[in-house]
Amino acid sequence: MNRTFYSVITGTGSYIPSKRIRNEDFLTNEFYDLGGEKLEKTNEEIIDKFLEITTIAERRYVTDDLVTSDISYYAAIEAIKSANIDKEELDYIIVAHNFGDVKHNNKQLDIVPSIAARVKHKLEIKNPYTVAYDLPFGCPGWLQATIQADYFIKSGDAKKVLVIGADILSRVSDPHDRDSMLYADGAGATMLEARTSDNPIGILAHKTRSDTLLHSKMLYMGKSYHPGTGNKDDVFLKMNGRKLYQYALERVPQAIKDCIEKSKIQIREIKKVLIHQANGKMDDAILKRLYSLYDIITVPENIMPMVISWLGNSSVATIPTLLDLILKDNLKSHKINIGDVLVFASVGAGMNINTLIYKM
């Protein structure tokens, strides 16, 4: 009987920073609008509204001594240990990130050598055929790197691929922009290995879209909203939140539906939806709209694990961190069992959307 190669997650790891930054820690910030005018509302009002809209109460920041390659390495160590493999057998190390090794006292982009090369060096891998490279793709970067890993495995080019998502957004956020309260730091890693099976397992299907013609500037780098503050050459992460919210609601549910249909899985077979978390209310709306596309009014209970309330938006680290927490029984209200079908989905700068169907 002919057997098919599938890409299977055999190990996970994550690094959750130790510094807990609560919403109250922003009470002393001075918030300005795009035009450089100080916001009229009090910080208490701004923070209360922010919590209501996003569900974020706190987030995690790295300590000053760490950079993205460090936390990528910590997550990688955990994933390698979890998979119980020899690191010298890795065919690829792919690191998804957006800002490189931004230091706490220097905003200059630092990506030479690549973050993946630095991780390979920290892992002390001697094998020259362990190919290490980076993937910048906005918040959907880890998922896109996983999709690339699947292509390598399905083609026979690779048997073991380490995929990492890591970002330190706290160092690229404008303290005078209320959107800075969204951003967090973190790293997540997964080990993908080739497996043969008579029945479909692992990655069953994936789809990606990039809407750059009209939507490429909804996330961008720009000056601080505070006029005359800081280094005039510094730029910070900016976004058009209202338009991004609308875009996500219009595009993400259909993108997920398209991938489910490609996988030939039925919607009622889905056990968990692991989605990128930039806004809790937005994700709830996306999930509700997805089920409405199937004329299902009531969304299944406990299907979408959420950690945004205490981890914030850690960009590419969100989904692999979430998966690691669940598989290691550190998110007590959620379990993933053998045979469960999962949906992974993300949306972010580009604008890019990707989704993947996975069977345990």
Secondary structure in CASP SS format (residue, H / E / C, confidence):
PFRMAT SS
TARGET T0000
AUTHOR 0000-0000-0000
METHOD secondary structure of the structure
MODEL  1
M C 1.00
N C 1.00
R C 1.00
T E 1.00
F E 1.00
Y E 1.00
S E 1.00
V E 1.00
I E 1.00
T E 1.00
G E 1.00
T E 1.00
G E 1.00
S E 1.00
Y E 1.00
I C 1.00
P C 1.00
S C 1.00
K E 1.00
R E 1.00
I E 1.00
R E 1.00
N H 1.00
E H 1.00
D H 1.00
F H 1.00
L C 1.00
T C 1.00
N C 1.00
E C 1.00
F C 1.00
Y E 1.00
D C 1.00
L C 1.00
G C 1.00
G C 1.00
E C 1.00
K E 1.00
L C 1.00
E C 1.00
K C 1.00
T C 1.00
N H 1.00
E H 1.00
E H 1.00
I H 1.00
I H 1.00
D H 1.00
K H 1.00
F H 1.00
L H 1.00
E H 1.00
I H 1.00
T H 1.00
T C 1.00
I C 1.00
A C 1.00
E E 1.00
R E 1.00
R E 1.00
Y E 1.00
V C 1.00
T C 1.00
D C 1.00
D C 1.00
L C 1.00
V C 1.00
T H 1.00
S H 1.00
D H 1.00
I H 1.00
S H 1.00
Y H 1.00
Y H 1.00
A H 1.00
A H 1.00
I H 1.00
E H 1.00
A H 1.00
I H 1.00
K H 1.00
S H 1.00
A H 1.00
N C 1.00
I C 1.00
D C 1.00
K H 1.00
E H 1.00
E H 1.00
L C 1.00
D C 1.00
Y E 1.00
I E 1.00
I E 1.00
V E 1.00
A E 1.00
H C 1.00
N C 1.00
F C 1.00
G E 1.00
D C 1.00
V C 1.00
K E 1.00
H C 1.00
N C 1.00
N E 1.00
K C 1.00
Q C 1.00
L C 1.00
D E 1.00
I C 1.00
V C 1.00
P C 1.00
S C 1.00
I H 1.00
A H 1.00
A H 1.00
R H 1.00
V H 1.00
K H 1.00
H H 1.00
K H 1.00
L C 1.00
E C 1.00
I C 1.00
K C 1.00
N C 1.00
P C 1.00
Y C 1.00
T C 1.00
V E 1.00
A E 1.00
Y E 1.00
D E 1.00
L E 1.00
P C 1.00
F C 1.00
G C 1.00
C C 1.00
P C 1.00
G H 1.00
W H 1.00
L H 1.00
Q H 1.00
A H 1.00
T H 1.00
I H 1.00
Q H 1.00
A H 1.00
D H 1.00
Y H 1.00
F H 1.00
I H 1.00
K H 1.00
S H 1.00
G C 1.00
D C 1.00
A C 1.00
K C 1.00
K E 1.00
V E 1.00
L E 1.00
V E 1.00
I E 1.00
G E 1.00
A E 1.00
D E 1.00
I E 1.00
L H 1.00
S H 1.00
R H 1.00
V C 1.00
S C 1.00
D C 1.00
P C 1.00
H C 1.00
D C 1.00
R H 1.00
D H 1.00
S H 1.00
M H 1.00
L H 1.00
Y E 1.00
A C 1.00
D E 1.00
G E 1.00
A E 1.00
G E 1.00
A E 1.00
T E 1.00
M E 1.00
L E 1.00
E E 1.00
A E 1.00
R E 1.00
T E 1.00
S E 1.00
D C 1.00
N C 1.00
P C 1.00
I C 1.00
G E 1.00
I E 1.00
L E 1.00
A E 1.00
H E 1.00
K E 1.00
T E 1.00
R E 1.00
S E 1.00
D C 1.00
T H 1.00
L H 1.00
L H 1.00
H H 1.00
S C 1.00
K C 1.00
M C 1.00
L E 1.00
Y E 1.00
M E 1.00
G E 1.00
K C 1.00
S C 1.00
Y C 1.00
H C 1.00
P C 1.00
G C 1.00
T C 1.00
G C 1.00
N C 1.00
K C 1.00
D C 1.00
D C 1.00
V C 1.00
F E 1.00
L E 1.00
K E 1.00
M E 1.00
N C 1.00
G H 1.00
R H 1.00
K H 1.00
L H 1.00
Y H 1.00
Q H 1.00
Y H 1.00
A H 1.00
L H 1.00
E H 1.00
R H 1.00
V H 1.00
P H 1.00
Q H 1.00
A H 1.00
I H 1.00
K H 1.00
D H 1.00
C H 1.00
I H 1.00
E H 1.00
K H 1.00
S H 1.00
K C 1.00
I C 1.00
Q C 1.00
I H 1.00
R H 1.00
E H 1.00
I E 1.00
K E 1.00
K E 1.00
V E 1.00
L E 1.00
I E 1.00
H C 1.00
Q C 1.00
A C 1.00
N C 1.00
G H 1.00
K H 1.00
M H 1.00
D H 1.00
D H 1.00
A H 1.00
I H 1.00
L H 1.00
K H 1.00
R H 1.00
L H 1.00
Y H 1.00
S H 1.00
L C 1.00
Y C 1.00
D C 1.00
I C 1.00
I C 1.00
T C 1.00
V C 1.00
P C 1.00
E C 1.00
N C 1.00
I C 1.00
M C 1.00
P C 1.00
M C 1.00
V C 1.00
I H 1.00
S H 1.00
W H 1.00
L H 1.00
G C 1.00
N E 1.00
S C 1.00
S H 1.00
V H 1.00
A H 1.00
T H 1.00
I H 1.00
P H 1.00
T H 1.00
L H 1.00
L H 1.00
D H 1.00
L H 1.00
I H 1.00
L H 1.00
K C 1.00
D C 1.00
N C 1.00
L C 1.00
K C 1.00
S C 1.00
H C 1.00
K C 1.00
I C 1.00
N C 1.00
I C 1.00
G C 1.00
D C 1.00
V E 1.00
L E 1.00
V E 1.00
F E 1.00
A E 1.00
S E 1.00
V E 1.00
G E 1.00
A C 1.00
G C 1.00
M C 1.00
N E 1.00
I E 1.00
N E 1.00
T E 1.00
L E 1.00
I E 1.00
Y E 1.00
K E 1.00
M C 1.00
END
